[in-house]
Amino acid sequence: MASEACVVLCTVPSEEVGVTIARALLDERLVACVNIVPGVRSLYRYKGQLEDERELLLVIKSRRALYPRLEARVRMLHPYQVCEVLLLEVGAGAEPYLAWIASETADVVD
């Protein structure tokens, strides 16, 4: 079951945007859980400029098979032209938690 689970990271500019994305993903059963972590400071290069922004981090728990739909939905709702959406494979985890992820996303047709 661990091979099905994944974590997706996504930074957002505000709590409002984070909640909007999280609720949409949950309502559509593309994810089991989204943590919204405040206090992220992101330094990066964009279009040749050094940027220094305050953001929030979404830690999204889902299944690998749902990633294409999840990514498309995030990109649709996200205000950034280029938004961070990174899938991290889960190699192992507590079986009851992994089963919960699977059950909360089970109604979604793969």
N, C-alpha and C positions, 0 to 999 in steps of 0.2 A: 504494500500500500504506500510506502514512503515514496516510491518512484512516481506516483500520481500527484503527490502534493507539491506545491510550489509557493514561493514567496515572491511577491512583486513589490519593488520599491518605486515610489513616485513622489517627487517634491511638488508642492503647490505653494502659491503666493499668499494664501490666506486660509483661515479656518473655514470661512464660508465656502470657498471652492472645494476644500477637502471634504466637508460634510456633503456637499452636493454630489461629488463623485462617489463617495462612500455609499450614500443612500441609493444612488442609481444602481451601482454594482450589486448591492445587497437585494434591492427590489427585484432585479433581474436574475437573481440567484447565480450570478457569475462568481461570487465570492462567499466565503463563510464568515469572514471577519476583516475589518479594516481598523488598524490602530492609527490614530492621528497624533504624531509626536511633534510638539512645538519646540521652538528654540533652535532650529537648524540655521546655521550660517553657511551659505554656499558661496564659494569663490570659484570662478570659472572664466574661461575665455569664450566670448561670443561675438562673432563678426569683427574680430580683431581687437576687441576691447576687453579689458579685465573688469569683470563684474563682481560685486560684493553685495549679496542680497540676503535678507532674512526670509526664511521659508519654513514650511512645516513638512514633515516626512510622513507619507502614507506607507504603512507596512501592511500589505494586502495578502491574505491567505486564500489560496484557491487550488485548482487542479490544472495540471499542465495542458490538458486537452482544451481547456477553456481560454487559454492565454490569447489566441488570436482575437476572439470576441471581446475579451477583457481589454486588451490593448486598443482595439478600435473604439470602444466606448469611452475609455479614458481620453483618448485623443480628440474625440468629438466634444467632450465636456470641458477640456482643459483650455485655459486662456493663452498658454504659451504657444508660439509657433513651433518650437522644438521642445517637447516636454520629455522629462526623464521617465521612462517606463522600462525597468530592468527586471527580467525574470531570473530568480535564483532557484535552482533545483534543490529539493530537500532530500538528502541522502538517508536520513533516519529521523525518527521522532517517536513520541509516546503514541502507541497504537490507538488508545481511546481518542486522542486529539486528532490523529490522522483520519480515523473513522468518522469523527464529527465533521471534519472538512468535507469528506466525501458525501456524507448524508445531507449536509446543508446545500450542496450544489447538485444533488442527485436528480432533481427534476429538469435540469437543463440537458437538452439533447446534444450529444457530442457530434 
